[in-house]
Amino acid sequence: MHFTGRTWRPPYEASSCIIQLTSGCTYQKCSFCNLYQDEPFALSPLSEFEEDLREIKAYQPNARRIFVTGANPFALSYERLKPYILTVRDYLIKCRDIAMFASIRDIKNKEPWQLKKLRAMGVNGLTIGTESGDDATLALANKGYTAQDIVEQCQKLDEAGIEYYFVYMTGLAGKGAGRRNAVNSARVFSQLNPYLISVDSLTLFPGTGLFELEREGKFIQAGEKERIAELQTLIQNLQIRMHLLANSKSNFYPITAYLPKERVSAVEELQWVIDTFDEAAMVRWRGGLKSLG
């Protein structure tokens, strides 16, 4: 298998076959991220992609789902993406879903009819690092789009029938702004149909914009209990049926819930965490995180 640089997939894609389509990130401007630092965006040659598909076919000929790697392979234009997606069908005839990372920016370059064509080819399951639905937080994170962009672009995915998943990041708005971020994000997300929302919690590493802002005293991190209260607020304000997965390595306390059915129990469980654990110990725990991989 051909893999270049960092290979990254969401926890919920653990059972998917993994194959590289691109490496690096087209954007590399998010103020909290250094995952693809010094790794230029590149497209795998179709010949290499075919070699990897042959290898997957040899071991898992009945694979039903594959996850193509790269920070945002969906940045490829429809015409550049199309031959790779169709080639999957040549080798894995039972594959139902071809999933990948995507950005809101990447959806903009595709017309609704192109999205429908891609869905018909098997593209399904876009993990979108929205991080927030609050304009002030999106600007702080330097995401390059607004809350209205999230609504407009994901409505195109809804129309095309492409399943998608949001990533939300507690603590990203900074100290004292978590509630605003959660309320506004829930308002935006509730206008759409994400199948799940995966929750991470901001962890600053050297080489990121927010790390430097903190050193300069221009950004103050939210406390650990404030982050959990922010998650409570998000859960309380989401008005859609979806799975919430706050169980990644960056979360002090892992929790999952199906909303709205498990809304009350999730909020109560998080309140137990707030009431039980010591803030200083929680801060020390985050300080001990050396990576999120």
C-alpha positions in Angstrom: 0.0 0.0 0.0 1.2 3.5 -0.8 1.0 5.9 2.1 2.8 9.3 2.2 3.2 11.4 5.3 0.5 11.4 7.9 -2.3 8.9 7.5 -5.4 10.0 9.5 -8.9 8.7 9.7 -11.8 9.3 12.1 -12.4 6.7 14.9 -15.7 5.7 13.5 -14.0 4.7 10.2 -11.9 2.0 12.0 -13.7 -0.8 10.2 -13.3 0.7 6.7 -10.6 -0.2 4.3 -8.1 2.6 4.1 -6.5 3.8 0.8 -4.6 6.9 0.0 -6.1 9.3 -2.6 -4.3 12.5 -1.6 -1.7 13.5 0.9 -1.4 16.8 2.7 -4.0 19.6 3.0 -5.0 22.2 0.4 -5.6 24.9 3.1 -3.2 24.6 6.1 -4.4 27.9 7.6 -6.6 26.6 10.5 -5.2 28.3 13.6 -5.5 25.2 15.9 -4.0 22.6 13.5 -0.5 21.5 12.5 -1.3 18.0 11.4 -0.1 18.5 7.8 2.6 21.1 8.5 5.3 21.0 5.8 3.4 18.4 3.8 2.3 19.7 0.4 -1.0 18.6 -1.1 -0.5 15.9 -3.7 -2.7 13.5 -5.6 -1.8 9.9 -5.8 -1.1 8.7 -9.4 -4.0 6.6 -10.7 -1.6 3.7 -11.3 -0.6 3.6 -7.6 -4.3 3.9 -6.6 -5.1 0.9 -8.8 -2.2 -1.1 -7.3 -3.6 -0.4 -3.8 -7.1 -1.4 -4.9 -5.7 -4.7 -6.3 -4.1 -5.4 -2.9 -7.3 -4.6 -1.0 -9.2 -6.9 -3.4 -6.8 -9.7 -2.7 -7.5 -9.5 1.0 -11.0 -8.1 1.2 -12.8 -8.7 -2.1 -16.2 -8.1 -0.5 -15.3 -4.8 1.2 -18.4 -2.7 1.6 -16.8 0.6 2.6 -13.5 2.3 2.0 -12.1 5.5 3.5 -9.8 7.5 1.2 -7.1 9.4 3.0 -5.8 12.9 2.9 -6.8 16.0 4.8 -9.4 16.9 2.2 -9.5 14.7 -0.9 -12.9 16.2 -1.7 -11.0 19.4 -2.7 -10.4 17.7 -6.0 -12.7 18.9 -8.8 -15.4 16.6 -10.0 -13.5 15.8 -13.2 -10.3 14.9 -11.2 -12.2 12.9 -8.6 -14.4 11.0 -11.0 -11.8 8.5 -12.5 -10.6 7.5 -9.0 -14.1 6.8 -7.8 -15.1 4.9 -10.9 -11.9 2.8 -10.5 -13.0 1.7 -7.1 -16.0 0.1 -8.8 -13.7 -1.8 -11.1 -12.0 -3.6 -8.3 -14.5 -3.7 -5.3 -17.9 -4.4 -6.9 -19.6 -4.8 -3.5 -18.3 -1.5 -2.2 -21.3 0.7 -1.2 -19.6 3.8 0.3 -16.5 5.7 -0.5 -15.9 8.0 2.5 -13.4 10.8 3.0 -12.5 14.1 4.8 -14.0 17.3 3.2 -14.1 21.0 4.0 -17.0 23.3 3.5 -14.7 25.1 1.0 -14.4 21.9 -1.0 -18.2 21.6 -1.6 -18.3 25.1 -3.1 -16.5 24.0 -6.2 -19.1 21.4 -7.1 -22.5 21.9 -8.7 -25.5 20.1 -7.3 -25.7 17.8 -10.4 -22.0 16.9 -9.8 -22.7 16.0 -6.2 -25.6 13.8 -7.3 -23.4 12.0 -9.8 -20.7 11.4 -7.2 -23.4 10.0 -4.9 -24.5 7.6 -7.6 -20.9 6.5 -8.0 -20.7 5.7 -4.3 -19.3 8.8 -2.6 -21.0 8.8 0.8 -19.8 9.7 4.3 -18.0 13.0 4.2 -16.4 14.0 7.5 -16.5 17.8 7.6 -14.3 19.6 10.1 -16.7 22.5 10.7 -15.4 22.8 14.3 -18.1 25.4 15.0 -21.2 27.1 13.6 -20.5 30.4 15.3 -19.0 33.1 13.1 -16.7 34.6 15.7 -15.3 31.2 16.5 -14.9 30.3 12.8 -13.0 33.6 12.3 -10.7 32.9 15.3 -10.0 29.4 13.9 -9.4 30.9 10.5 -11.6 28.4 8.8 -12.2 30.4 5.7 -16.0 30.2 5.7 -19.0 31.4 7.7 -21.9 29.8 9.4 -24.1 30.7 6.4 -21.6 28.9 4.1 -22.0 25.8 6.2 -25.8 25.9 5.8 -25.7 26.6 2.0 -23.1 24.0 1.2 -24.5 21.2 3.3 -28.0 21.8 1.9 -26.4 20.8 -1.4 -25.2 17.6 0.2 -28.7 17.0 1.6 -30.2 17.5 -1.9 -27.7 15.0 -3.4 -28.3 12.4 -0.7 -24.7 12.4 0.5 -24.4 11.4 4.2 -22.1 13.7 6.1 -20.7 14.1 9.6 -19.6 17.2 11.5 -16.7 17.8 13.8 -17.2 20.2 16.7 -14.5 21.4 18.9 -15.2 22.5 22.5 -12.9 25.2 23.9 -12.2 26.6 20.5 -13.9 29.9 21.2 -11.7 30.5 24.3 -12.4 31.3 27.9 -15.9 32.6 28.6 -17.2 32.1 25.0 -18.2 28.4 25.1 -21.9 28.9 25.7 -22.2 31.4 22.8 -20.3 29.0 20.5 -22.5 26.0 21.5 -25.8 27.9 21.2 -25.0 29.4 17.8 -23.5 26.2 16.5 -26.5 24.1 17.5 -28.8 26.7 15.8 -26.8 26.2 12.5 -26.4 22.4 12.8 -30.1 22.0 13.5 -30.9 23.4 10.1 -29.1 20.5 8.5 -29.0 16.7 8.6 -25.6 15.5 9.8 -25.8 11.8 10.6 -23.4 12.3 13.5 -21.4 15.0 15.3 -18.0 14.0 16.5 -16.7 16.2 19.3 -13.1 17.0 20.0 -11.7 19.4 22.6 -9.1 22.0 21.7 -5.5 20.9 22.6 -2.8 23.4 21.7 0.4 22.3 20.2 3.5 24.3 19.2 3.5 25.5 15.7 -0.2 26.5 15.6 -1.6 30.0 15.4 -3.6 29.7 18.7 -0.5 28.4 20.5 1.3 31.6 19.6 -1.7 33.8 20.4 -1.8 32.2 23.9 1.9 32.9 24.4 1.3 36.5 23.5 -1.6 36.7 25.9 -4.1 37.2 23.1 -6.0 34.0 23.6 -7.0 32.4 26.9 -8.0 28.8 27.0 -11.3 27.7 28.4 -11.1 25.6 31.5 -11.9 21.9 31.4 -15.2 22.2 33.3 -16.2 25.1 31.0 -15.6 22.8 28.0 -17.8 20.1 29.5 -20.5 22.7 30.2 -20.2 23.9 26.6 -20.8 20.3 25.5 -23.9 20.2 27.8 -25.2 23.4 26.1 -24.6 21.9 22.6 -26.5 18.8 23.5 -29.4 20.8 25.1 -29.8 23.0 22.0 -29.4 20.5 19.1 -32.9 20.0 17.6 -32.1 17.1 15.2 -31.9 13.3 15.4 -28.3 12.3 15.3 -25.5 10.4 17.0 -23.1 12.5 19.2 -19.7 11.0 19.7 -17.5 12.8 22.2 -15.2 9.9 22.8 -12.0 10.9 21.0 -8.6 11.1 22.8 -8.9 14.9 23.3 -12.0 14.5 25.5 -11.3 14.2 29.2 -14.4 12.1 29.7 -15.7 10.0 26.8 -19.4 10.0 26.2 -21.7 9.1 23.3 -25.4 9.7 22.9 -28.2 9.4 20.5 -30.2 12.6 20.4 -32.8 13.6 21.4 -33.6 10.2 23.0 -30.5 10.3 25.4 -30.3 14.1 25.8 -31.3 14.2 29.5 -29.1 11.2 30.5 -26.1 12.7 28.6 -26.4 16.1 30.3 -26.8 14.5 33.7 -23.7 12.3 33.1 -21.6 15.3 32.1 -22.9 17.2 35.2 -21.6 14.3 37.3 -18.2 14.8 35.7 -18.3 18.5 36.6 -19.3 17.8 40.1 -16.8 14.9 40.7 -13.5 15.8 39.1 -10.9 18.4 40.2 -10.2 21.2 37.6 -6.5 21.2 38.3 -6.2 17.5 37.7 -8.1 17.8 34.5 -5.8 20.6 33.3 -2.8 18.5 34.1 -4.3 15.6 32.1 -4.6 17.8 29.0 -1.1 19.1 29.5 0.1 15.5 29.3 -1.3 15.0 25.8 1.6 14.9 23.4 -0.4 14.1 20.3 -4.0 13.2 19.3 -3.0 10.2 17.2 
